[in-house]
Amino acid sequence: MTALDGLPPMSVEPGAELREFAAELRTLFLGLDAPAADALAARCTPGPQACADYLAAVRIPPWEFVEALLDALPDAPDRPDVRERLRRSRLAALRVAPPIGWAVRQIEGQLHAVEREVQEADEEAEQAERELAHARPAPAAPDTPDTPDASGTPADGTDPAQRAALLAEKAGQARERSARAAARRDLMQRQLVLVERQQGTTAAPPGPTGAAAAESGDDPLPKILLVDDRPENLVVLEALLGPHGHHLVCATSGPDALRALMEPDDYAAILLDVQMPGMDGYETAAHIRGRARTRDIPIVFVTAIGSGPDHARHAYAAGAADFIPKPVDPWTVRAKVASFVELHRARRTGR
């Protein structure tokens, strides 16, 4: 029996969004010949049953499955509108998928905000570059000395060289902001993938972050510094992250955090509460950023203040690589930490 013959009936339990997405996938899957359908099912993890679950609206497939399905079709639809429609349909299903739906919506909101930041910074840089192109003085013709005065300064009193330097600096700063925002965008796109991998589980996203890495002896567990003045909040974070292959170090104040970082090796991230008595999260972050040995450790602010664009800009300006709103969502926390652990391991191995 082929994968086409064993196609299960559609589940009646999921919401309309998942049923609609699964129905689109089934229509495409039925367009495959038997060998192609079997080959696609065999590629699914952990096995062909996963493919059946995707097509029966039991689980939402990873985007790689959708790409593989499209590529396997004899007349593969390479039109961008087809892939975009499927992408939107899949995200609609993810937004309402229990229990990861809230995490998907939360990270999506952050992703949209950072995409706007990239666009705004690019537009600012392009505007400055256009003005710079017009500000650079053209060589003056011998018989047309009427625009600048004898000193070479235009009639409005501005110095062309100074204006050009200011515009060049403005364009460069905007390009730097765009590059930093683009790096955050790439990180959040990865976090969405890691959230999706938690469907139907209480586990951390799969990856080289488990105890197996420590057992090998040559790949120590990545350290995560948890900083919060309220012990109950630390207990929550320990419960979420402890069982999933992270070496957790706890601190109940900014000074305690700085003491814990006296030996900063192998820290993959710092989860830092913003509102703490005495030295708050922003001041603690400034001290961490001021130390040569700790300035490159990613700081993730954990904040109840808000998650809007203004708060995000404040967090990033204070040196944060990311932020998590309170009350924390378990799937969001695990995905964000896993993304920084991946980056830490890649840096450590030089990949």
N, C-alpha and C positions, 0 to 999 in steps of 0.2 A: 504494500500500500504506500502511495506517495504522500507527501505533505499536502498536496491538493485534495487527495481523497479523504484525508483525516481532518479536514478543517472543522473545528468545533463550532457549535452554535454560539451566537452572540450572547454574552452574559446579560442578565436583566437587572443586575444590581447597580452598575455604575450610572453616573449622571449622563445627561444628554451630550455634554461636551466630549466625554470619552467615547460614547457610542458613535457619535458622528465621525470622530477621528478614526476609530477602528473600522468603521464602514468604508471610509476612503481607502484605508490600507488593504482591506479585503478585496475591494474592486481591483486595485493594482496587482495584488498577489495572484488573483485568479487570471490575470493576463500573462503569467509566466507559464512556460512549459514545465513538464514534470521534473526533468533534471535540474533546471534552474531553481525551482521551488524547493527541491530537496537540498540543494547546495546552500541556499539561503538559510533554511531551517537548521542545517548542520552547523552553520557559523554562529548561531545564537548561543549566548552564555546564560545558564549553564548547559543548555542542550536544546533539542528541537521543541521540547515542551514550552520553552520560553517564547518561541515564535507563535505557537498555538495560543498562548496567553495574550500576546500582543493583538492578534487578529480576533480574539474573542472578547476584547475590552476588559480583560482581567487585570492587565498591567499596561502602563504607558511605556512604549519602547524608547531606547535611547535614540538620539538623532542619527547615529551611525547606522542603525537598522533601516531607517527611512531612506538614507542615501544609498545603502546597498540594494534596497528594493528597487529604487528608481533606476539605478545603474544596471540591474539585472533584466529589466524589461526589454523586449526585442526592439521596440521603438521608444527607447528611453526618453522621457520628456525632459529635455534640457532647458526648457523655457523657465526663466526666473520666476514667472508668476505662479507656476505649478509648485515649485519648491517653497515659495513664500506662502502660498495658501496652506500647504501642509505644515509649515513651521508655525503659522498662526493658530491652526487648528490644534496642533500638539500643545502649544503653550496654553491655550484655553483649557485643555483637559488637565494640564499640570496645575493650573491655578486653583482648581477645585478638588484636586486629588487629596484625600485624607491619607496620612496626616501631614504631608509635605506642602500642601497648598499655600499655607501662610508663609512658609520660608521662600517659596518660589516668588510669591507676590512681593515680599520684602526685598529680596535681592534684585528682582526685576525693577522695582522702583528706584533703587540705588543705581542700577545700570543705566536706566533712562536719564537720571540726573547727570551722571558722569558723561554720557554721550552728548547731552546739551552743553556741558562744560567744554568738551573737545571742540564742538562746533563753534561755540562763542569765541574760544581762544583762537581758533583758526581764522575766523572772520576778522577778529581784531588784528591779527598778524597781517592778513592780506590787505586790510585797509591801511595799516602803517606802511607796508611795502609799496602800495600804490602812491601814497603821499611822498614817500622817500624818492620814488622814481621821478616825481615832478619837482621835488625840492632840490635835487642835485643841479647846480647851475650848469647850463650849457656854455661852451666856449663862446665868448662874446666876439662879435664881428668888429673889425677895427673902426667902422664908421657908425656903430650904434651904441654909443656910451650913455644913452639916456636912461636905461633902467636902473643900474646901480649908480651910486655916487663914486667919487674918485677913489674911495677906500675899498670898493667892491661890495659894499653893503646895499641891499635893495632899499627902495624908497620907503618901505614900511618900517625900517629900522632893524629887522631881524638879520642875524648872521646865518647865511646859507650853510656853512660848515657845521655850526652848532645845531641848527635845526635838523640837518641830516643825521648827525650823531644821535640826537634824542629820538628821532624816528627809528633809527636802526636798533637802538637799545629797546624801545617799546616793542618792536617786531620780535626781537630775540627773546624777550621775557614772555611774550604771548606764545611763541613756539615752545618754550620750555614748559609753560603751563599745559599746553596741549599734549606734550609728550608724557608728562606726569599723569594727566587724566587718562590718556590712552593706555598707559600701563595699568591703572586701576580698572579700566574697562575690561582689559584682557583678563585680569584677575577675577572680576565678578562673573565674566562669562564662564570661567572655569568653575567658580563656586556653584553656578546654576547646574552644571553637569554633575558635580558632586552631590548636590541636593537630590537630583533625580535618581541617583544610584541608591538612595536610601529608601526607595519605595517599598512599603510593606515590611520594613525592618525597624529595629531599635538600635542598629549598629552604626558605627562610623562608616563613612564612605570607604570602599575597598581601596587598597593601595599599600605601599611599603611602609605603613605606620604601625604595624602590629607587633606583638611580642616576638614573632618569628624573627624579626630583624635583630632584636636584642640577643636572642639565643645564638645567633651566628657569631657573636663576640666581636665582630669587626665593624658593626654599624650600630652605635649606641642610640638609645631612644632619644628622640628630639625632646628638648626641654621647653615647657610652656610656663611662663611666669604669670600667675593669677594675682591681681592686686585689687583688694576691696576691703573697706574698713568694717564691713558687716560679715561676720563668720557664716551666717546662713547663706549668703550669696556665694561664698567660696565653696560651701558644701554642695550647692546646686551645680556649679561648674565642675567640681571634682567628680560628681556623680555622672555628669554627661561625658567627660573626657577621660577620666581615669581608666575605665575598662577597655579603652581602645588604643592602647599602645603609645601613650604619651607620658613622659616623666614630668609630673606637675610639681611646681614650686609655688608655695603660697606666701603672700605678704599682706599685712593688714594696714599698711600705711605707705606713704611715699618714701619716707626714710628707710623703712624695712625693705622696700623694693630696690632701692639703690644699694643697700647692703647685700641683697641677694645677687645683684649684678656685679659684685666685685670680681667674681669669676664668671665672665659672660659667655664662655664657650658653649656651643651647642644649643643656644636658645633659638628656637624657631619663631617665637612670637611672644608678645607681652599683651595680655588682656588686662586693661587698665581702667578701673572705675574713675569716672570724672569727678563726681561729687564726694569728696572725702574731707574730713576736718583737718585743719592745719595745712599741710602741703596737699593741694588738690591734684587731680589728674593732669591738668595742663602744666602746672609747675613741675610735677614729677617728670612729665614728658620732656620738658625743656632741659632738665638736668640730664636725662638719658641721652638726649640729642647732643648735649654739650660734651659728652665723654667720647673720646676717639674710639674706644673699644666697644661701645654700646650703641653708637649713633645709627648703625645700620640694622639693628634688630627691629623688625616691624612692630609697631604699636597699634593695637586695636582698642579704641575707646569703647567702653561699655557704659552707656549713658541712658538716663531716664529723662534728660532735658528735652529731647526731641530728635527727629530724624529728617527734618526738612532741609531744603537746599542751604539755608543760612547756617544751620547747625553743622551740616556736612562741611561747608567751606571753613567754618571755625575749626573743626576737628582736623582737617587737612592742613590748615595754616599752622596749627599747633604741632604738626609733625606726625599725625596719625597716618597709617597706611590704610586703615579701614575703621569702621565703627559698627557696633551692634546695639540696637535699641533695647531698652528694658521695658517690660519683662522679656527675658531672653527666650528665643525660640530654640528648642533643642536641635532641630535639623539645621537651622541657620548657623548656630555655634559650631556644630561638628563640621559642616562644609567649609566654613571660613577658616577654622583652625587647620583642617586638612589641606587647604590650598596653600597656606603658609608653610606647612611642613613639606609639601612637595617642592616649593621654591628653595627651602633651606637645604633639602637633600640634593637638589640640582646644583646649588652653589658649592656645596661641600664636595661633590664628586667632580665638579668642573664641567658639567654638561651644559 
